[in-house]
Amino acid sequence: MVAQFARGQVAIGGTRQFESFAGSTFIGSVVRKTQDGNHDAIIARVAGRACYSGKSEFIVEPDDDLGQGFLLR
């Protein structure tokens, strides 16, 4: 919603429907424009349904250098 508002593709009060690659949908709307410190911001409303699709657990061994973090490129 922020990107579309910035590009002039949706106005305050405007609504858009988005569809995922799996076919689920959600609706977003721009409620109002506001200020966040010295920056323009918007208040957006999002509606839809979400479900957990998985769970992961990561175990780091004390001598594992990757435990300090890594970057995927």
C-alpha positions in Angstrom: 0.0 0.0 0.0 2.9 2.4 0.8 4.5 1.8 -2.5 1.3 2.2 -4.5 0.4 5.3 -2.5 3.8 6.8 -3.2 3.4 6.1 -7.0 -0.1 7.6 -7.0 -1.7 4.3 -7.8 -4.0 4.4 -4.8 -5.5 7.4 -3.0 -6.5 7.9 0.6 -9.6 5.8 1.1 -8.6 3.6 -1.8 -8.6 -0.2 -1.6 -6.7 -2.9 -3.4 -7.1 -6.7 -3.5 -3.9 -8.8 -3.6 -3.7 -12.5 -4.6 -0.8 -14.8 -3.6 0.7 -17.4 -5.9 -1.4 -20.0 -4.0 -4.6 -18.2 -4.7 -5.3 -16.7 -1.3 -6.3 -13.1 -1.1 -6.1 -10.1 1.2 -7.4 -6.5 1.0 -5.4 -3.4 1.8 -6.6 0.2 2.1 -5.0 3.5 2.8 -6.8 5.0 5.8 -5.0 8.4 6.1 -1.7 10.2 5.7 0.3 11.2 8.8 3.7 12.2 10.0 6.3 9.9 11.5 8.9 12.3 12.9 10.0 14.4 9.9 8.7 11.8 7.4 5.4 11.5 5.6 3.7 8.1 6.4 0.4 6.4 5.9 -1.9 4.4 8.1 -2.9 1.3 6.2 -5.6 -1.3 7.0 -5.1 -4.9 6.0 -7.7 -7.6 6.1 -7.5 -11.3 5.2 -6.8 -14.7 6.6 -3.4 -16.2 7.3 -2.5 -19.7 8.4 0.9 -21.1 9.6 2.5 -23.0 6.7 5.4 -24.4 8.6 7.8 -24.2 11.5 11.6 -24.3 11.7 14.0 -24.8 14.5 17.7 -23.9 14.2 20.3 -25.4 16.5 23.7 -23.7 16.8 26.6 -25.7 18.1 29.1 -23.6 20.2 31.9 -23.9 17.7 29.8 -23.2 14.6 30.9 -20.0 12.9 27.5 -19.7 11.1 25.9 -19.2 14.5 27.1 -15.6 14.4 25.0 -15.0 11.4 25.2 -15.3 7.6 24.1 -13.5 4.5 22.2 -15.2 1.6 22.9 -13.6 -1.8 
